[in-house]
């Protein structure tokens, strides 16, 4: 079994869409701001949400989200991501 290499955040981590993208199921998506809380929740502010992104997050099946810099460096991997609610931003939870 492969070990989890990235440390789970011990404080809020904020990523901006200017420097990062998220990837789900091999597809890249733009976003405005992603805030990852240490309590297993996150807030994803989207600028013109891609219908495929909202479909993937809204299916109820846990997803893996990769947060990747625009330079191509993987900064964070969030497992078991599920949408909790959606308004202007998506509120999600992830498995700690």
Buried (B, 14 or more C-beta within 10 A) or exposed (E): EEEEEEEEBEEEBEBEBEEBBBBBEEEEBBBBBBBBBEEBEBBBBBEEBBEEBBEBBEEEEEBBBBBBEEEEEEBBBBEBBBBEEBEEBBEBBBEE
